[in-house]
Amino acid sequence: MKTTTSENLFNRAKELMPGGVNSPVRAFRSVGGSPFFTERADGAILTTADGEELIDYVCTWGPAIHGHNHPAIRAALAEALEKGTSFGTPNPYEVEMAERIRDMVPSVQKVRMVNSGTEATMSCIRLARGCTGRDKIVKFAGCYHGHVDSLLVKAGSGALTFGHPDSAGIPEGFARETIVLPFNDEDALEEAFRSRGEEIAGVIVEPYPANNCLILPQKGFLQKLRALCTRHGSLLIFDEVMTGFRVAPGGVQEKEGVMPDLTALGKIIGGGLPVGAFGGKAEIMDYLAPEGPVYQAGTLSGNPLAMAAGITALWLLKKEIPYEKLNQMGQDLCKAVLDTAKAKGLPMQMPQTGSMFSPIFSSKPVTNFDQALKIDTERFGLLFYYALQHGVYLPPSAYETCFISTAHTSENLEKTADVLVAGLKSF
Ligand SMILES: *Cc1c(COP(=O)(O)O)cnc(C)c1O
């Protein structure tokens, strides 16, 4: 693979930006080497600055469920652009966006738009505290909720692969307000509520954790969580920034039939532009300013361009309902790879749900953070580079989840299966 232009760009970037990037995991530190730069992206294909074409399974870390540069999203943006890029007053797109979210996400009655997933989770925990008058937040080890101070404790994603899950710069006092529990452990959950239930403002969870390998909840775990929150007057917050609109139109809550009090959204909701949102029961959302005492604001929140792109992304999902097809693609790809791993006696797992999957080198399925820390990341690095050299771009970290988009063709998937299978055989 040619990389000269990317390397030159990265050398310039390193002089100008910490690590040469604007978001740490992009720097390829956990697989080694240096990142390629993308010149353009279309459908399932990234074209690098050196003109190499790659089948993309990062999908801009989740948003690109329709693939890159979708013609309908481009058209919506062009139309919105004619009218201006930002107004600072309410605009019609915001109302349509809110209606779409309410229609698709079962637990949401009212919504507020923000500009990133981080803003959404940060606002959810403030709202939970403001509305319950309590301080403690429960999170689960390995779950990543953006770079919010009090949620960057035992977090997944980039925070995990950089070996300092507890970031510098977070006062211990903040971290003390966060109770960290193991995912999938009902006993730990019950004990936490038994001892501190009256202090817990809310529990935030990735209902399908996907930032420390893809982990699925054991049967009954989310239901247990719901029941305990209800019994103790704590709010249940689903961070569906990744899973929202991805695993079903209404996210995990629709798929599992478990209703949170608040939901954080992001990624797909922006159609490739920087958007987040959070929503929930009207009586809770009405604690927000200007209706209530919990302050939250944003100069560019509800931006017309971002709304136009996001509305179209959601509209396409409603129109195409691609979930079954995406799931089939995910299953087929994972099966091909796993069959080879098995035949070669390689300890491998491929957890998959819908269009999300994660190739893990581990002899046992990963059900929590401690197990995730034991996976063989070096072997993943080998597979990552084998795939990259053969035109397939997997996430540059063993802990991140792969995504399939509606733009991935069956040829793309067959080629990917062939490359991954050949990669495993070469070990
Ligand atoms: C990506 C992600 C976030 C953070 O979203 P940003 O837009 O990067 O701030 C929060 N929660 C989950 C589950 C995510 O996957």
The ligand as an ORCA input file, in Angstrom:
! r2SCAN-3c Opt
* xyz 0 1
  C     -18.849      7.771     20.414
  C     -19.524      7.605     21.694
  C     -19.719      8.683     22.572
  C     -19.107     10.034     22.355
  O     -19.579     10.687     21.230
  P     -18.695     11.887     20.611
  O     -19.550     12.413     19.498
  O     -17.418     11.279     20.170
  O     -18.511     12.883     21.694
  C     -20.469      8.477     23.709
  N     -21.004      7.273     23.965
  C     -20.832      6.213     23.151
  C     -21.474      4.913     23.487
  C     -20.077      6.335     22.001
  O     -19.879      5.264     21.222
*
